[in-house]
Amino acid sequence: MTLLAIFLIVTLVFVVALVWLHHARALSGRLPGRRSLPALDMLRSALARSAETGRPVHLSPGASTIGAGEGQRASTAELLAGLSMIGQAASQAAAGGAAIEVSSADAVAHLALRGVVRQAYQALGQSQSFDPRQIELWAHADAMAYATAVAAHYRQAQLEASVLSGAFGQEVLLAAETGAQRAIPQVLGSTHPSALGLMSITTPHVLAGEELYAAEAHLTTAPAPQARLLTHDTLRTIVIWLMLIAFGYGLIRVAFGWPALPGW
């Protein structure tokens, strides 16, 4: 067995152990404090208002695709984060009687969305309230076409709010500016700097970078999402410390003329 295989096995076991540990912490209620995310507070308020007004809340995971090839902007990770967020929003909608409509820009993502929303309604015993027509495919593998479709929908529909959270680039301005002109409350989220700059000038409710991946855990108290978030934070902290240690060792090695470690 090669050293690489041993390293991968050890890493996998370590990650599984972290997930198990954090899941146990979540079950016992021993969770660390977290800062609030105003964008998600606005989403909860919009779902509550929707139950009273009957106007739907539009939900979108962005112009995302599953298994995006090299050179494509769309990100599978962002899509999965968007799916999780929409699943939690659908659960709150099913519990409170809010109306939602979901759109996508990829055929595979469209099927995944139907499954996620259906499961959210079924988990709360509201299967009769699920309508497959709530989930629509507005474009396929074309981010600009999708942004145009969202903008057109903003002009035609009476929405309580809209959530565009996923893989977006500069084309998001087309939809977001139309939403701002129509005074539609918007929650916008992305990890792309080009999109975040444009989002911030159209709405104060922006999920930036890692906030997109933490949204699911902020919308529910279920143990599994809490365990995933804690595991991500722990792994990120470990990687940062390893980078700092490696950088510090490099500086000391150069300063004192120490020999380099094998493979450095």
BELNORSUL-V166478 format. One record per backbone hydrogen bond with DSSP energy under -1.0 kcal/mol. CO is the residue of the C=O (numbers start at 1). NH is the residue of the N-H. Records with the same first field share a line. If there is no record, write none. Layout:
CO: NH / NH
//
This chain:
2: 6
3: 7
4: 8
5: 9
6: 10
7: 11
8: 12
9: 13
10: 14
11: 15
12: 16
13: 17
14: 18
15: 19
16: 20
17: 21
18: 22
19: 23
20: 24
21: 25
22: 26
23: 27
24: 28
25: 30
29: 31
37: 40 / 41
38: 42
39: 43
40: 44
41: 45
42: 46
43: 47
44: 48
45: 49
46: 50
47: 51
49: 53
50: 54
56: 160
57: 101
58: 163
59: 103
60: 165
62: 64
69: 72
75: 79
76: 80
77: 81
78: 82
79: 83
80: 84
81: 85
82: 86
83: 87
84: 88
85: 89
86: 90
87: 91
88: 92
89: 93
90: 94
91: 95
92: 96
93: 97 / 98
99: 57
101: 59
102: 136
104: 138
105: 141
106: 110
107: 111
108: 112
109: 113
110: 114
111: 115
112: 116
113: 117
114: 118
115: 119
116: 120
117: 121
118: 122
119: 123
121: 126
122: 125
126: 129
127: 130
131: 134
132: 135
134: 102
136: 104
142: 146
143: 147
144: 148
145: 149
146: 150
147: 151
148: 152
149: 153
150: 154
151: 155
152: 156
153: 157
161: 58
162: 187
163: 60
164: 189
167: 63
169: 172
170: 173
171: 174
172: 176
173: 177
175: 179
176: 180
177: 181
178: 182
179: 184
180: 183
185: 162
187: 164
188: 207
189: 166
190: 209
192: 196
193: 197
195: 199
196: 200
199: 202 / 203
204: 206
205: 188
207: 190
208: 211
209: 212
210: 214
214: 218
215: 219
222: 226
223: 227
224: 228
225: 229
226: 230
227: 231
228: 232
229: 233
230: 234
231: 235
232: 236
233: 237
234: 238
235: 239
236: 240
237: 241
238: 242
239: 243
240: 244
241: 245
242: 246
243: 247
244: 248
245: 249
246: 250
247: 251
248: 252
249: 253
250: 254
251: 255
252: 256
253: 257 / 258
261: 264
//
